[in-house]
Amino acid sequence: MFHKILVAMDCSETGKYVFDEALSLAKAFKAHLMLLHVLTIEEEGILYTPVMLSSQAGYPMVANSQMQKLYQERRETLIAQGIELLRTRTDEATAAGVTTEFTQILGNPSRTICDFAYNWGADLIVVGRRGLSGFNEFLLGSVSNYVLHHAKCSVLTVQHSVEPASSTATAM
């Protein structure tokens, strides 16, 4: 049924559950896995050269060279962390007997996942879901929602089970 499964990877706790689900499916269907990590400016800091607005003139100005160096170092760290995550998961899948490859792309996660899946010919996209709703979803957007509505193939969303908050109401 599924021959090519695209796994949208991230560094969150849910990302491990997404990978585990995809790996189980790939083993069951003898499918090929493609692990995709999308680097984005929202991911733990800004990846682009910092630009600040001059409070006096109201126009953008590039930050000083020391700040640029710090941002460049942060960018290189994020790239290395993404590659390390992908390599680790690829090794795990390969050890389980699943043909796996990976890629990391800079871009908008929602569109990048859909475009990559289409161009790669994926039968299934496995993506995590944080469970945001209401105002938080409006502000932060929802990658899984976008992928569900725009992908040209099947989509499986994986939501890490969240422990319910204990209700310790005190009696008066």
C-alpha positions in Angstrom: 0.0 0.0 0.0 2.7 2.5 1.0 6.0 2.4 -0.8 7.5 5.8 -0.1 6.9 7.5 3.3 8.0 11.0 4.0 8.6 11.7 7.7 8.5 15.4 8.8 11.1 15.5 11.5 11.7 18.0 14.2 13.7 18.2 17.5 10.6 18.1 19.7 9.6 15.3 22.0 6.7 14.5 19.6 9.3 14.1 16.9 10.4 10.8 18.3 6.9 9.5 18.3 6.4 10.6 14.7 9.6 8.7 13.7 8.6 5.6 15.7 5.1 5.5 13.9 6.7 6.0 10.5 9.3 3.3 11.2 6.6 0.8 12.2 4.7 1.5 9.0 7.8 1.2 6.9 8.6 -2.1 8.4 5.1 -3.4 8.0 4.8 -2.3 4.3 8.5 -2.7 3.4 8.5 0.9 2.4 11.3 3.4 1.9 11.6 6.2 4.4 12.7 9.8 3.7 13.4 11.8 6.8 12.9 15.6 6.2 13.9 18.3 8.6 12.9 21.8 7.7 15.0 24.6 9.1 12.8 27.7 9.8 13.3 31.1 11.4 10.9 30.0 14.1 13.1 27.2 15.2 14.9 28.1 18.4 16.0 31.5 17.0 16.5 33.4 13.8 18.6 31.7 11.1 19.0 34.8 8.9 21.3 37.7 9.3 19.8 39.9 12.0 18.1 43.1 10.9 17.0 45.7 13.3 14.8 48.8 12.8 16.5 52.0 13.6 14.3 53.7 16.2 15.2 57.1 14.9 15.0 56.7 11.1 12.4 53.9 11.0 14.3 51.9 8.3 16.2 48.5 8.6 19.8 48.4 9.4 22.1 45.4 9.6 23.4 44.6 13.1 27.0 44.9 13.9 29.6 42.3 12.9 29.8 40.8 16.4 26.0 40.2 16.4 26.2 38.8 12.8 28.9 36.4 14.0 26.7 35.2 16.9 23.8 34.6 14.6 26.0 32.8 12.1 27.3 30.5 14.9 23.7 29.8 16.0 22.7 29.0 12.4 25.6 26.6 12.0 24.7 24.9 15.4 21.0 24.5 14.3 22.1 23.0 11.0 24.5 20.6 12.7 21.8 19.6 15.3 19.3 18.9 12.5 21.8 16.8 10.5 22.7 14.9 13.7 19.1 14.1 14.4 18.6 12.9 10.9 21.7 10.7 10.9 20.7 9.2 14.3 17.2 8.3 13.1 18.5 7.1 9.7 20.9 4.7 11.5 18.1 3.5 13.7 15.8 2.8 10.7 18.6 1.1 8.7 19.4 -1.1 11.7 15.8 -2.1 11.7 16.1 -3.1 8.0 14.3 -0.1 6.5 15.9 1.7 3.5 16.2 5.3 4.7 17.6 8.5 3.5 17.4 12.1 4.7 17.5 15.7 3.8 17.4 19.1 5.5 15.9 22.2 3.8 15.6 25.8 4.8 12.1 27.1 4.3 8.5 27.3 5.4 7.7 23.9 7.0 4.1 23.6 5.7 4.8 24.3 2.1 8.2 22.6 2.1 6.8 19.3 3.4 4.0 19.3 0.8 6.2 20.3 -2.1 8.9 17.8 -1.2 6.4 15.0 -0.8 4.9 15.7 -4.2 8.3 16.0 -6.0 9.7 12.9 -4.2 6.5 10.9 -5.1 5.5 10.1 -1.5 2.6 7.8 -0.8 2.3 9.0 2.8 3.4 11.9 4.9 3.9 11.3 8.6 3.8 14.6 10.6 3.5 15.5 14.2 0.7 17.5 15.8 1.2 19.7 18.9 -2.4 20.0 19.6 -2.6 23.8 19.4 -6.0 25.3 19.1 -7.7 28.6 19.1 -5.5 31.7 19.5 -2.2 29.7 19.8 -2.9 28.0 16.5 -3.8 31.3 14.9 -0.6 32.9 16.1 1.8 30.1 15.5 0.0 28.4 12.6 -0.4 24.7 12.2 1.9 22.7 10.0 -0.1 19.6 10.3 -3.3 21.4 9.4 -1.8 22.9 6.3 -0.3 19.5 5.3 -3.6 17.7 5.8 -5.3 20.2 3.5 -2.7 20.7 0.8 -0.8 17.4 0.4 -1.4 15.4 -2.7 -1.0 12.1 -0.8 -2.3 10.5 2.4 -1.2 12.1 5.7 -0.9 10.6 9.1 -0.7 13.0 12.0 0.8 11.8 15.2 0.1 13.5 18.5 2.1 12.6 21.5 -0.2 11.7 24.4 -0.3 14.6 26.8 -0.8 13.8 30.5 -4.0 15.4 31.8 -3.5 18.2 34.3 -4.3 16.9 37.8 -7.3 18.7 39.2 -6.6 19.2 42.8 -9.5 21.3 43.9 -9.5 22.1 47.5 -12.7 21.8 49.4 -13.7 24.7 51.5 
